[in-house]
């Protein structure tokens, strides 16, 4: 199984992803680690990424997910996947991928970003993240989970949603 945790920066993708991977016995992939240095530098300068920046990054990440599926290696990946097109790129060719949208109010996420250290995405980019976000449509089959609870409870909610989808 491939689980793609999507959402804006500060939604808890890394925290939830690491815990979820441990619970599922899966590898954890940090989507941001697949960004080329030019993208990271751009984000550090407070410049939002565009489709030209994100395209190669998404393709590298998708290739890694395909490799994991081919090797029957369960993976949890944290990736913003803010638009339908990006989600389609990531899931293309995968037979066992589930996308989970970690949803939260802008104020909650802004508080989390303000408290976060050692990350290159500044709080000033949050508005551009929300502006880019295309809420998943019903036909995408994306599972929505609220982040308005502690990370352990979010992981439990994700596990329940995945089990319901599988059943």
N, C-alpha and C positions, 0 to 999 in steps of 0.2 A: 504494500500500500504506500502511496505517495500522498502526504498531507501538505498542502500549501496554505500557510497562514498568511492572510493578506490584511492590509489595513494601513492607515497613515502612520507616519513616524510617531512613535510614542504610544502606540496602541498596545504594546506589550508583546509584540511578535517574538522577540528573542527570549524573554523570560518564560512565556507560555510555551514556546517552541522547545526549549531545552527540557523543561519539565515533561511536556507531552512525549517527546522522543524517549525519555527515560522510561516513562510508563508503558510505551508501546514496544520497547526494545528496538527502537529505530535509530538510525544515524540522524544527527541534526546538521543541517546546512544553513549557514547564515548567508542569505541572498546578497547582502551588502558586500560580502567578501568577493563576489564575482564582478564587482564594478572595476573598471580600469582606473588607474591613478588619475586620469584626466577628469573622470566623473567625480571622484572624491574631492579633488581640488576645487572643482566648480561648486560643489555643495558647501565646502568649507568657506568659500567666498560668499555664500548666501545666494548663489545663483541657482534657480530651479533647473532641473534637467528637462530636456525636450525629447521628442521621439527619436531623434537622431542619436542622442546620448544613450537612451534606454534600449534601443533595438539590439545592438551587439551584446549588451549585458544580459538581456532576456534570452537571447539565443544560446549564450554560454551556459546559463543556468538550466535551460531546457535540455541541452545536450547532457548535462550531468544527471538530470532527473531520468532521462531515457536510459542512460547507462545503469542507474540504480534499478530501474524497473526490469531491464534486461537481465541483470544479475540477481533479480528477486530479493533485492536489498530494501527493506522498508526505510523510508526517509521522511522526516519532517523538515520542511524548509520555510524560513521566514522571508517573505518577499512582499513588497508593498502591493504589486499587482493592481494598481489603482484604476485601470480602465479595462473594459471588456476585451479590447484588442490584446492587451498585455496578458490577461488571463487565458485567452485563446492561444497565444503564442506558447505560454508555459505548459499548457495541457495538451497541445497538439501531439498526437501520436501516442499518448499515454493511455493505457487501458484501465488503470486502477488509481486514478488521481482524484482526490477530494479537496475542494477549496473551502476554507473556513475564513469568514470575514470577522475579524475582531473589531467590533463596533463600540464607539464611545463618544460622548459629548465633547465638543471642542474644548470647553473649559477644563474638563478632567484631563484631557490629553495635554493641554498647554501647561497645566500644573506639573504633570509628569516630566515633560520636556524641560521645564525650568529647573527641576530637581536633578536631572540627569547630568552626569559628568562623563568625560572621556568619549564623547560621541561627536561626529563631525556634522550632524544635522542640527542646525540652530533652530531655536523656537520660531525665529522669524520666517522660516520656510513652511510653517504649519498651514497658513492660509493658502499657499500655493498647492499644498498636498490636498486639502479639502476641495479646492477649486478643480483639481485634476480628477479627484475621485468620482468614478461613475458607479453609483450603487448597483450591485449585481441585480440583474433582472431575474424573474422567476424561472425562465427557461434555462438559465445557466446552472441551476442546481447547487448554488453556493449556500453553504450553511452559515447562518448569522449567529454570533455569540456575543453577548454583552460583556464589556470589560469593567462594568461598574461593580466589581467585587474583587476580592483578593485573588492573586494569581492561582492559588490552589483550587479555588472554586471555579475559576475560568477553565482550568484544565479539565475539571470534572464535567463542566458543561460541554466542552468540546468532545470529550469521550462519549457522553450521552448522545450528542448530536450525530457523531460518527456511527455509533451503534444503531441508532434509529434509522439512519440512511441505509445501512447495510442490511437491516432486517426488513 
